[in-house]
């Protein structure tokens, strides 16, 4: 079974080492099926993440044990106050940990894995890949969430495989910078093409020596501190470990299509661009990029919350390898668009 059975403990528990564990209002069930979730969260993200976490609390049909990971003790205190104020009718159990404890655990558990220790000190988003491993026991599942995920319907998470990894699907991909992708392809390190980094599911029984080697081959201490390097790492893990993509109809990633670009350029508000999204069919909506800033208006407009129950397991799509030839073609298109002035029209702030 991919899920664990644990006793639901009522009350507040404070542990040594920088952890605060809290749970919401208890439910009649004394023992419930439990899923182990992790989220890197900064107080700076609360303007959109608050509604997302609230939707997770309200719509999850399974009992959740959530570890929110943040930077400092001050951030931890702020998040503890905000999350503690959210409605939690199912009594999902949660805790907030700051980076000081993760650093201690990394130094203890990964004393011989210098590249992993260096990698987790890079961009904060990279800790989504590393830090859940530090707070999980042997063979335990890790369901890793971005803070810009909204859950429109009552739902269940997909089973976490005993081996391999489950990742969201995105067209074409979000791997940046191109130089790091080329470094991987020349290594050679196989990469999955359509990886989105909103949700990841895997277990702790991993080959950490290979993981450490892979980070070193990508650049180690010289890796550019770019958020989407995380996607390159997940893509490499996908091809190494196997697994597949979460069903993109149920686990949907916002895509800035050409139509969306034109509508936004014409002055259409983001909330109205979102009206075409099939929220009634989704377990989860990843509001990536600018879409996260539209969630509050979309919630007020009544677009997000639906009434379906999506409790069945969804299909898994196979990973597709990104070839050197294919990536060359994608980069060639970007160069051409740059030359004809496309980015000056649709992305003026980046030129």
SULVEN-V992986 format. One record per backbone hydrogen bond with DSSP energy under -0.5 kcal/mol. CO is the residue of the C=O (numbers start at 1). NH is the residue of the N-H. E is the energy in kcal/mol with one decimal. If there is no record, write none. Layout:
CO_NH_E, CO_NH_E
This chain:
4_6_-0.5, 4_34_-3.0, 6_32_-1.2, 7_9_-0.7, 11_23_-0.5, 13_15_-0.5, 13_21_-2.1, 18_98_-0.6, 19_15_-1.1, 20_96_-1.8, 21_13_-2.2, 22_94_-3.4, 30_8_-1.9, 32_6_-1.2, 33_63_-1.6, 34_4_-1.7, 35_37_-0.7, 35_65_-2.8, 36_143_-2.3, 37_67_-2.4, 38_145_-3.0, 39_41_-0.6, 39_69_-3.1, 42_45_-2.2, 43_46_-1.5, 45_48_-1.4, 45_49_-2.9, 46_50_-1.6, 48_52_-1.2, 49_53_-3.0, 50_54_-2.3, 51_55_-2.1, 52_56_-1.9, 53_57_-2.6, 54_58_-2.1, 55_59_-2.5, 56_60_-1.7, 59_155_-2.0, 63_35_-2.2, 64_93_-2.2, 65_37_-2.7, 66_68_-0.6, 66_95_-2.1, 67_39_-2.2, 68_97_-2.6, 69_41_-3.0, 71_99_-1.5, 72_76_-2.3, 73_77_-2.2, 74_78_-2.2, 75_79_-2.8, 76_80_-2.5, 77_81_-1.8, 78_82_-2.4, 79_83_-3.1, 80_84_-1.8, 81_85_-0.8, 82_85_-0.9, 83_86_-1.4, 88_25_-0.5, 88_91_-1.7, 92_24_-1.1, 93_66_-2.7, 94_22_-3.9, 95_68_-3.1, 96_20_-1.4, 97_70_-2.4, 98_101_-0.9, 98_102_-1.2, 99_103_-2.6, 100_104_-1.6, 101_105_-2.5, 102_106_-2.6, 103_107_-2.3, 104_108_-1.8, 105_109_-3.4, 106_110_-2.4, 108_111_-0.6, 110_113_-2.0, 113_117_-1.9, 114_118_-2.4, 115_119_-2.6, 116_120_-2.1, 117_121_-0.6, 118_121_-0.9, 119_122_-2.0, 123_126_-1.7, 123_127_-0.5, 124_127_-1.3, 125_128_-1.7, 126_129_-1.6, 126_130_-1.1, 127_131_-1.9, 127_132_-0.5, 130_133_-1.2, 130_134_-0.6, 131_134_-1.0, 131_135_-0.9, 132_135_-0.6, 133_136_-0.8, 137_140_-2.0, 140_204_-1.3, 142_144_-0.7, 142_202_-1.8, 143_38_-2.4, 144_200_-1.9, 145_40_-0.6, 146_149_-0.6, 148_150_-0.5, 148_287_-2.5, 150_152_-0.7, 150_285_-3.0, 152_306_-2.6, 154_310_-3.3, 155_61_-2.9, 159_161_-0.5, 165_244_-2.1, 166_201_-2.3, 167_246_-2.6, 168_196_-2.1, 174_176_-0.6, 177_180_-0.7, 177_181_-1.6, 178_182_-2.6, 179_183_-1.9, 180_184_-2.1, 181_185_-2.4, 182_186_-2.2, 183_187_-1.0, 184_187_-0.7, 184_188_-0.5, 184_189_-3.1, 191_322_-3.3, 194_170_-2.9, 195_174_-0.8, 196_168_-0.8, 198_146_-1.9, 199_168_-1.2, 200_144_-3.4, 201_166_-2.5, 202_142_-2.5, 204_206_-2.4, 206_208_-1.5, 207_211_-2.0, 208_212_-2.7, 209_213_-2.2, 210_214_-3.0, 211_215_-2.1, 212_216_-1.9, 213_217_-2.3, 214_218_-1.9, 215_219_-0.8, 215_220_-2.6, 216_219_-0.7, 219_222_-2.6, 220_223_-1.8, 224_226_-2.7, 226_229_-1.8, 227_230_-1.8, 228_176_-0.8, 228_231_-0.6, 228_232_-1.1, 229_233_-2.2, 230_234_-2.6, 231_235_-2.3, 232_236_-2.0, 233_237_-2.5, 234_238_-2.5, 235_192_-0.6, 235_239_-1.7, 236_240_-1.9, 237_241_-3.0, 238_242_-2.3, 242_165_-2.2, 244_167_-1.5, 245_317_-2.2, 247_250_-0.9, 247_251_-3.2, 250_252_-0.7, 250_283_-2.7, 250_284_-2.5, 252_286_-3.4, 255_257_-2.0, 257_261_-2.3, 258_262_-2.3, 259_263_-2.7, 260_264_-2.6, 261_265_-2.5, 262_266_-1.9, 263_268_-2.6, 264_267_-1.4, 269_272_-0.8, 269_273_-1.6, 270_274_-1.9, 272_275_-0.8, 273_276_-1.0, 274_277_-2.0, 277_279_-2.0, 278_281_-2.0, 279_282_-1.3, 284_252_-2.3, 285_150_-2.7, 285_287_-0.9, 286_254_-2.7, 286_288_-1.9, 288_291_-1.6, 289_292_-1.0, 290_293_-1.5, 291_294_-1.5, 292_295_-0.8, 294_298_-2.4, 295_299_-2.7, 296_300_-2.3, 297_301_-2.0, 298_303_-2.4, 298_304_-0.6, 299_302_-1.3, 308_154_-1.7, 308_310_-0.6, 309_311_-0.8, 310_156_-1.4, 315_247_-0.7, 317_245_-3.3, 320_193_-3.5, 321_323_-0.7, 323_327_-2.3, 324_328_-2.4, 325_329_-2.0, 326_330_-2.3, 327_331_-2.5, 328_332_-2.3, 329_333_-1.9, 330_334_-1.7, 331_335_-2.2, 332_336_-2.2, 333_337_-2.6, 334_338_-2.1, 335_339_-2.0, 336_340_-2.0, 337_342_-2.2, 337_343_-0.5, 338_341_-0.9, 341_345_-1.2, 342_345_-0.6, 342_346_-2.3, 343_347_-2.2, 347_350_-1.7, 348_351_-1.3
